[in-house]
């Protein structure tokens, strides 16, 4: 049986999906904008 592929790490998650990573690209800023319009409690990790 193969091992589970998701081995969570907080630092890796923040670096890949964190606020600063989102702000770094135009697409990421669009994501934040959409999440703001939806009034999401958490914009990014």
mmCIF file as Biopython writes it, N, C-alpha, C and O atoms, coordinates in Angstrom:
data_model
#
loop_
_atom_site.group_PDB
_atom_site.id
_atom_site.type_symbol
_atom_site.label_atom_id
_atom_site.label_alt_id
_atom_site.label_comp_id
_atom_site.label_asym_id
_atom_site.label_entity_id
_atom_site.label_seq_id
_atom_site.pdbx_PDB_ins_code
_atom_site.Cartn_x
_atom_site.Cartn_y
_atom_site.Cartn_z
_atom_site.occupancy
_atom_site.B_iso_or_equiv
_atom_site.auth_seq_id
_atom_site.auth_asym_id
_atom_site.pdbx_PDB_model_num
ATOM 1   N N  . UNK A ? 1  ? 0.837   -1.189 0.000   1.0 0.0 1  A 1 
ATOM 2   C CA . UNK A ? 1  ? 0.000   0.000  0.000   1.0 0.0 1  A 1 
ATOM 3   C C  . UNK A ? 1  ? 0.883   1.255  0.000   1.0 0.0 1  A 1 
ATOM 4   O O  . UNK A ? 1  ? 1.798   1.359  0.817   1.0 0.0 1  A 1 
ATOM 5   N N  . UNK A ? 2  ? 0.623   2.205  -0.900  1.0 0.0 2  A 1 
ATOM 6   C CA . UNK A ? 2  ? 1.476   3.400  -0.961  1.0 0.0 2  A 1 
ATOM 7   C C  . UNK A ? 2  ? 1.251   4.324  0.231   1.0 0.0 2  A 1 
ATOM 8   O O  . UNK A ? 2  ? 0.191   4.328  0.856   1.0 0.0 2  A 1 
ATOM 9   N N  . UNK A ? 3  ? 2.283   5.100  0.519   1.0 0.0 3  A 1 
ATOM 10  C CA . UNK A ? 3  ? 2.165   6.042  1.634   1.0 0.0 3  A 1 
ATOM 11  C C  . UNK A ? 3  ? 1.280   7.220  1.255   1.0 0.0 3  A 1 
ATOM 12  O O  . UNK A ? 3  ? 1.057   7.490  0.075   1.0 0.0 3  A 1 
ATOM 13  N N  . UNK A ? 4  ? 0.790   7.903  2.249   1.0 0.0 4  A 1 
ATOM 14  C CA . UNK A ? 4  ? -0.036  9.092  2.024   1.0 0.0 4  A 1 
ATOM 15  C C  . UNK A ? 4  ? 0.846   10.213 1.474   1.0 0.0 4  A 1 
ATOM 16  O O  . UNK A ? 4  ? 1.965   10.425 1.942   1.0 0.0 4  A 1 
ATOM 17  N N  . UNK A ? 5  ? 0.330   10.920 0.482   1.0 0.0 5  A 1 
ATOM 18  C CA . UNK A ? 5  ? 1.163   11.929 -0.182  1.0 0.0 5  A 1 
ATOM 19  C C  . UNK A ? 5  ? 1.162   13.272 0.541   1.0 0.0 5  A 1 
ATOM 20  O O  . UNK A ? 5  ? 2.098   14.056 0.384   1.0 0.0 5  A 1 
ATOM 21  N N  . UNK A ? 6  ? 0.128   13.548 1.330   1.0 0.0 6  A 1 
ATOM 22  C CA . UNK A ? 6  ? 0.050   14.842 2.010   1.0 0.0 6  A 1 
ATOM 23  C C  . UNK A ? 6  ? 0.713   14.765 3.377   1.0 0.0 6  A 1 
ATOM 24  O O  . UNK A ? 6  ? 0.177   14.166 4.309   1.0 0.0 6  A 1 
ATOM 25  N N  . UNK A ? 7  ? 1.891   15.381 3.484   1.0 0.0 7  A 1 
ATOM 26  C CA . UNK A ? 7  ? 2.626   15.442 4.750   1.0 0.0 7  A 1 
ATOM 27  C C  . UNK A ? 7  ? 2.706   16.919 5.130   1.0 0.0 7  A 1 
ATOM 28  O O  . UNK A ? 7  ? 3.664   17.598 4.760   1.0 0.0 7  A 1 
ATOM 29  N N  . UNK A ? 8  ? 1.712   17.425 5.865   1.0 0.0 8  A 1 
ATOM 30  C CA . UNK A ? 8  ? 1.599   18.871 6.067   1.0 0.0 8  A 1 
ATOM 31  C C  . UNK A ? 8  ? 2.773   19.504 6.812   1.0 0.0 8  A 1 
ATOM 32  O O  . UNK A ? 8  ? 3.277   18.961 7.796   1.0 0.0 8  A 1 
ATOM 33  N N  . UNK A ? 9  ? 3.189   20.659 6.318   1.0 0.0 9  A 1 
ATOM 34  C CA . UNK A ? 9  ? 4.223   21.459 6.960   1.0 0.0 9  A 1 
ATOM 35  C C  . UNK A ? 9  ? 3.760   22.916 6.917   1.0 0.0 9  A 1 
ATOM 36  O O  . UNK A ? 9  ? 3.425   23.439 5.854   1.0 0.0 9  A 1 
ATOM 37  N N  . UNK A ? 10 ? 3.745   23.556 8.071   1.0 0.0 10 A 1 
ATOM 38  C CA . UNK A ? 10 ? 3.217   24.917 8.155   1.0 0.0 10 A 1 
ATOM 39  C C  . UNK A ? 10 ? 4.035   25.917 7.345   1.0 0.0 10 A 1 
ATOM 40  O O  . UNK A ? 10 ? 3.477   26.788 6.677   1.0 0.0 10 A 1 
ATOM 41  N N  . UNK A ? 11 ? 5.351   25.790 7.407   1.0 0.0 11 A 1 
ATOM 42  C CA . UNK A ? 11 ? 6.202   26.732 6.682   1.0 0.0 11 A 1 
ATOM 43  C C  . UNK A ? 11 ? 5.979   26.619 5.173   1.0 0.0 11 A 1 
ATOM 44  O O  . UNK A ? 11 ? 5.856   27.630 4.482   1.0 0.0 11 A 1 
ATOM 45  N N  . UNK A ? 12 ? 5.930   25.406 4.675   1.0 0.0 12 A 1 
ATOM 46  C CA . UNK A ? 12 ? 5.734   25.187 3.234   1.0 0.0 12 A 1 
ATOM 47  C C  . UNK A ? 12 ? 4.376   25.740 2.786   1.0 0.0 12 A 1 
ATOM 48  O O  . UNK A ? 12 ? 4.275   26.379 1.739   1.0 0.0 12 A 1 
ATOM 49  N N  . UNK A ? 13 ? 3.341   25.489 3.584   1.0 0.0 13 A 1 
ATOM 50  C CA . UNK A ? 13 ? 1.997   25.973 3.245   1.0 0.0 13 A 1 
ATOM 51  C C  . UNK A ? 13 ? 1.977   27.495 3.177   1.0 0.0 13 A 1 
ATOM 52  O O  . UNK A ? 13 ? 1.394   28.071 2.259   1.0 0.0 13 A 1 
ATOM 53  N N  . UNK A ? 14 ? 2.617   28.147 4.153   1.0 0.0 14 A 1 
ATOM 54  C CA . UNK A ? 14 ? 2.651   29.609 4.167   1.0 0.0 14 A 1 
ATOM 55  C C  . UNK A ? 14 ? 3.399   30.153 2.963   1.0 0.0 14 A 1 
ATOM 56  O O  . UNK A ? 14 ? 2.983   31.137 2.353   1.0 0.0 14 A 1 
ATOM 57  N N  . UNK A ? 15 ? 4.497   29.511 2.629   1.0 0.0 15 A 1 
ATOM 58  C CA . UNK A ? 15 ? 5.295   29.999 1.504   1.0 0.0 15 A 1 
ATOM 59  C C  . UNK A ? 15 ? 4.586   29.814 0.175   1.0 0.0 15 A 1 
ATOM 60  O O  . UNK A ? 15 ? 4.758   30.627 -0.734  1.0 0.0 15 A 1 
ATOM 61  N N  . UNK A ? 16 ? 3.806   28.778 0.049   1.0 0.0 16 A 1 
ATOM 62  C CA . UNK A ? 16 ? 3.128   28.504 -1.215  1.0 0.0 16 A 1 
ATOM 63  C C  . UNK A ? 16 ? 1.791   29.220 -1.346  1.0 0.0 16 A 1 
ATOM 64  O O  . UNK A ? 16 ? 1.434   29.669 -2.434  1.0 0.0 16 A 1 
ATOM 65  N N  . UNK A ? 17 ? 1.047   29.331 -0.243  1.0 0.0 17 A 1 
ATOM 66  C CA . UNK A ? 17 ? -0.318  29.847 -0.309  1.0 0.0 17 A 1 
ATOM 67  C C  . UNK A ? 17 ? -0.547  31.035 0.608   1.0 0.0 17 A 1 
ATOM 68  O O  . UNK A ? 17 ? -1.690  31.440 0.821   1.0 0.0 17 A 1 
ATOM 69  N N  . UNK A ? 18 ? 0.528   31.602 1.157   1.0 0.0 18 A 1 
ATOM 70  C CA . UNK A ? 18 ? 0.404   32.698 2.109   1.0 0.0 18 A 1 
ATOM 71  C C  . UNK A ? 18 ? 0.052   34.022 1.446   1.0 0.0 18 A 1 
ATOM 72  O O  . UNK A ? 18 ? 0.027   34.144 0.222   1.0 0.0 18 A 1 
ATOM 73  N N  . UNK A ? 19 ? -0.219  35.007 2.292   1.0 0.0 19 A 1 
ATOM 74  C CA . UNK A ? 19 ? -0.633  36.325 1.822   1.0 0.0 19 A 1 
ATOM 75  C C  . UNK A ? 19 ? 0.421   36.974 0.927   1.0 0.0 19 A 1 
ATOM 76  O O  . UNK A ? 19 ? 0.094   37.519 -0.127  1.0 0.0 19 A 1 
ATOM 77  N N  . UNK A ? 20 ? 1.675   36.917 1.342   1.0 0.0 20 A 1 
ATOM 78  C CA . UNK A ? 20 ? 2.723   37.582 0.566   1.0 0.0 20 A 1 
ATOM 79  C C  . UNK A ? 20 ? 2.923   36.922 -0.798  1.0 0.0 20 A 1 
ATOM 80  O O  . UNK A ? 20 ? 3.219   37.597 -1.784  1.0 0.0 20 A 1 
ATOM 81  N N  . UNK A ? 21 ? 2.761   35.620 -0.846  1.0 0.0 21 A 1 
ATOM 82  C CA . UNK A ? 21 ? 2.872   34.903 -2.123  1.0 0.0 21 A 1 
ATOM 83  C C  . UNK A ? 21 ? 1.734   35.335 -3.053  1.0 0.0 21 A 1 
ATOM 84  O O  . UNK A ? 21 ? 1.938   35.526 -4.252  1.0 0.0 21 A 1 
ATOM 85  N N  . UNK A ? 22 ? 0.539   35.485 -2.486  1.0 0.0 22 A 1 
ATOM 86  C CA . UNK A ? 22 ? -0.612  35.923 -3.281  1.0 0.0 22 A 1 
ATOM 87  C C  . UNK A ? 22 ? -0.384  37.339 -3.821  1.0 0.0 22 A 1 
ATOM 88  O O  . UNK A ? 22 ? -0.685  37.632 -4.978  1.0 0.0 22 A 1 
ATOM 89  N N  . UNK A ? 23 ? 0.149   38.204 -2.966  1.0 0.0 23 A 1 
ATOM 90  C CA . UNK A ? 23 ? 0.362   39.595 -3.367  1.0 0.0 23 A 1 
ATOM 91  C C  . UNK A ? 23 ? 1.463   39.731 -4.423  1.0 0.0 23 A 1 
ATOM 92  O O  . UNK A ? 23 ? 1.550   40.753 -5.104  1.0 0.0 23 A 1 
ATOM 93  N N  . UNK A ? 24 ? 2.287   38.716 -4.554  1.0 0.0 24 A 1 
ATOM 94  C CA . UNK A ? 24 ? 3.439   38.801 -5.451  1.0 0.0 24 A 1 
ATOM 95  C C  . UNK A ? 24 ? 3.059   38.750 -6.928  1.0 0.0 24 A 1 
ATOM 96  O O  . UNK A ? 24 ? 3.830   39.204 -7.774  1.0 0.0 24 A 1 
ATOM 97  N N  . UNK A ? 25 ? 1.881   38.204 -7.254  1.0 0.0 25 A 1 
ATOM 98  C CA . UNK A ? 25 ? 1.496   38.109 -8.663  1.0 0.0 25 A 1 
ATOM 99  C C  . UNK A ? 25 ? 0.120   38.723 -8.889  1.0 0.0 25 A 1 
ATOM 100 O O  . UNK A ? 25 ? -0.681  38.843 -7.962  1.0 0.0 25 A 1 
ATOM 101 N N  . UNK A ? 26 ? -0.137  39.105 -10.115 1.0 0.0 26 A 1 
ATOM 102 C CA . UNK A ? 26 ? -1.431  39.708 -10.460 1.0 0.0 26 A 1 
ATOM 103 C C  . UNK A ? 26 ? -2.564  38.715 -10.220 1.0 0.0 26 A 1 
ATOM 104 O O  . UNK A ? 26 ? -3.626  39.080 -9.716  1.0 0.0 26 A 1 
ATOM 105 N N  . UNK A ? 27 ? -2.327  37.454 -10.588 1.0 0.0 27 A 1 
ATOM 106 C CA . UNK A ? 27 ? -3.345  36.423 -10.381 1.0 0.0 27 A 1 
ATOM 107 C C  . UNK A ? 27 ? -3.663  36.230 -8.910  1.0 0.0 27 A 1 
ATOM 108 O O  . UNK A ? 27 ? -4.821  36.063 -8.527  1.0 0.0 27 A 1 
ATOM 109 N N  . UNK A ? 28 ? -2.623  36.255 -8.092  1.0 0.0 28 A 1 
ATOM 110 C CA . UNK A ? 28 ? -2.807  36.099 -6.650  1.0 0.0 28 A 1 
ATOM 111 C C  . UNK A ? 28 ? -3.593  37.261 -6.062  1.0 0.0 28 A 1 
ATOM 112 O O  . UNK A ? 28 ? -4.425  37.074 -5.174  1.0 0.0 28 A 1 
ATOM 113 N N  . UNK A ? 29 ? -3.321  38.468 -6.567  1.0 0.0 29 A 1 
ATOM 114 C CA . UNK A ? 29 ? -4.072  39.637 -6.092  1.0 0.0 29 A 1 
ATOM 115 C C  . UNK A ? 29 ? -5.538  39.514 -6.483  1.0 0.0 29 A 1 
ATOM 116 O O  . UNK A ? 29 ? -6.419  39.928 -5.729  1.0 0.0 29 A 1 
ATOM 117 N N  . UNK A ? 30 ? -5.807  38.945 -7.661  1.0 0.0 30 A 1 
ATOM 118 C CA . UNK A ? 30 ? -7.196  38.705 -8.074  1.0 0.0 30 A 1 
ATOM 119 C C  . UNK A ? 30 ? -7.889  37.739 -7.131  1.0 0.0 30 A 1 
ATOM 120 O O  . UNK A ? 30 ? -9.059  37.924 -6.798  1.0 0.0 30 A 1 
ATOM 121 N N  . UNK A ? 31 ? -7.172  36.706 -6.697  1.0 0.0 31 A 1 
ATOM 122 C CA . UNK A ? 31 ? -7.728  35.743 -5.743  1.0 0.0 31 A 1 
ATOM 123 C C  . UNK A ? 31 ? -8.115  36.462 -4.455  1.0 0.0 31 A 1 
ATOM 124 O O  . UNK A ? 31 ? -9.213  36.268 -3.934  1.0 0.0 31 A 1 
ATOM 125 N N  . UNK A ? 32 ? -7.203  37.298 -3.942  1.0 0.0 32 A 1 
ATOM 126 C CA . UNK A ? 32 ? -7.484  38.033 -2.701  1.0 0.0 32 A 1 
ATOM 127 C C  . UNK A ? 32 ? -8.680  38.957 -2.881  1.0 0.0 32 A 1 
ATOM 128 O O  . UNK A ? 32 ? -9.504  39.104 -1.979  1.0 0.0 32 A 1 
ATOM 129 N N  . UNK A ? 33 ? -8.765  39.576 -4.051  1.0 0.0 33 A 1 
ATOM 130 C CA . UNK A ? 33 ? -9.889  40.479 -4.332  1.0 0.0 33 A 1 
ATOM 131 C C  . UNK A ? 33 ? -11.209 39.716 -4.300  1.0 0.0 33 A 1 
ATOM 132 O O  . UNK A ? 33 ? -12.181 40.173 -3.699  1.0 0.0 33 A 1 
ATOM 133 N N  . UNK A ? 34 ? -11.239 38.552 -4.950  1.0 0.0 34 A 1 
ATOM 134 C CA . UNK A ? 34 ? -12.451 37.728 -4.937  1.0 0.0 34 A 1 
ATOM 135 C C  . UNK A ? 34 ? -12.822 37.308 -3.531  1.0 0.0 34 A 1 
ATOM 136 O O  . UNK A ? 34 ? -13.997 37.313 -3.167  1.0 0.0 34 A 1 
ATOM 137 N N  . UNK A ? 35 ? -11.825 36.942 -2.739  1.0 0.0 35 A 1 
ATOM 138 C CA . UNK A ? 35 ? -12.099 36.487 -1.378  1.0 0.0 35 A 1 
ATOM 139 C C  . UNK A ? 35 ? -12.579 37.646 -0.506  1.0 0.0 35 A 1 
ATOM 140 O O  . UNK A ? 35 ? -13.386 37.453 0.403   1.0 0.0 35 A 1 
ATOM 141 N N  . UNK A ? 36 ? -12.076 38.856 -0.787  1.0 0.0 36 A 1 
ATOM 142 C CA . UNK A ? 36 ? -12.568 40.026 -0.047  1.0 0.0 36 A 1 
ATOM 143 C C  . UNK A ? 36 ? -14.025 40.313 -0.387  1.0 0.0 36 A 1 
ATOM 144 O O  . UNK A ? 36 ? -14.821 40.619 0.500   1.0 0.0 36 A 1 
ATOM 145 N N  . UNK A ? 37 ? -14.376 40.215 -1.661  1.0 0.0 37 A 1 
ATOM 146 C CA . UNK A ? 37 ? -15.760 40.494 -2.060  1.0 0.0 37 A 1 
ATOM 147 C C  . UNK A ? 37 ? -16.716 39.473 -1.466  1.0 0.0 37 A 1 
ATOM 148 O O  . UNK A ? 37 ? -17.875 39.792 -1.197  1.0 0.0 37 A 1 
ATOM 149 N N  . UNK A ? 38 ? -16.238 38.237 -1.256  1.0 0.0 38 A 1 
ATOM 150 C CA . UNK A ? 38 ? -17.059 37.197 -0.623  1.0 0.0 38 A 1 
ATOM 151 C C  . UNK A ? 38 ? -17.096 37.352 0.897   1.0 0.0 38 A 1 
ATOM 152 O O  . UNK A ? 38 ? -17.807 36.626 1.591   1.0 0.0 38 A 1 
ATOM 153 N N  . UNK A ? 39 ? -16.305 38.325 1.409   1.0 0.0 39 A 1 
ATOM 154 C CA . UNK A ? 39 ? -16.186 38.555 2.855   1.0 0.0 39 A 1 
ATOM 155 C C  . UNK A ? 39 ? -15.632 37.334 3.581   1.0 0.0 39 A 1 
ATOM 156 O O  . UNK A ? 39 ? -16.109 36.963 4.653   1.0 0.0 39 A 1 
ATOM 157 N N  . UNK A ? 40 ? -14.634 36.727 2.987   1.0 0.0 40 A 1 
ATOM 158 C CA . UNK A ? 40 ? -14.009 35.557 3.613   1.0 0.0 40 A 1 
ATOM 159 C C  . UNK A ? 40 ? -13.322 35.980 4.908   1.0 0.0 40 A 1 
ATOM 160 O O  . UNK A ? 40 ? -12.687 37.032 4.976   1.0 0.0 40 A 1 
ATOM 161 N N  . UNK A ? 41 ? -13.462 35.140 5.934   1.0 0.0 41 A 1 
ATOM 162 C CA . UNK A ? 41 ? -12.806 35.418 7.214   1.0 0.0 41 A 1 
ATOM 163 C C  . UNK A ? 41 ? -11.291 35.327 7.041   1.0 0.0 41 A 1 
ATOM 164 O O  . UNK A ? 41 ? -10.549 36.149 7.579   1.0 0.0 41 A 1 
ATOM 165 N N  . UNK A ? 42 ? -10.835 34.319 6.283   1.0 0.0 42 A 1 
ATOM 166 C CA . UNK A ? 42 ? -9.403  34.141 6.015   1.0 0.0 42 A 1 
ATOM 167 C C  . UNK A ? 42 ? -9.146  34.402 4.536   1.0 0.0 42 A 1 
ATOM 168 O O  . UNK A ? 42 ? -9.694  33.718 3.670   1.0 0.0 42 A 1 
ATOM 169 N N  . UNK A ? 43 ? -8.318  35.383 4.258   1.0 0.0 43 A 1 
ATOM 170 C CA . UNK A ? 43 ? -7.982  35.684 2.862   1.0 0.0 43 A 1 
ATOM 171 C C  . UNK A ? 43 ? -6.951  34.690 2.344   1.0 0.0 43 A 1 
ATOM 172 O O  . UNK A ? 43 ? -7.062  34.172 1.233   1.0 0.0 43 A 1 
ATOM 173 N N  . UNK A ? 44 ? -5.958  34.439 3.169   1.0 0.0 44 A 1 
ATOM 174 C CA . UNK A ? 44 ? -4.896  33.505 2.808   1.0 0.0 44 A 1 
ATOM 175 C C  . UNK A ? 44 ? -4.483  32.778 4.085   1.0 0.0 44 A 1 
ATOM 176 O O  . UNK A ? 44 ? -4.905  33.144 5.182   1.0 0.0 44 A 1 
ATOM 177 N N  . UNK A ? 45 ? -3.665  31.759 3.933   1.0 0.0 45 A 1 
ATOM 178 C CA . UNK A ? 45 ? -3.213  30.991 5.096   1.0 0.0 45 A 1 
ATOM 179 C C  . UNK A ? 45 ? -2.359  31.868 6.002   1.0 0.0 45 A 1 
ATOM 180 O O  . UNK A ? 45 ? -1.882  31.405 7.037   1.0 0.0 45 A 1 
#
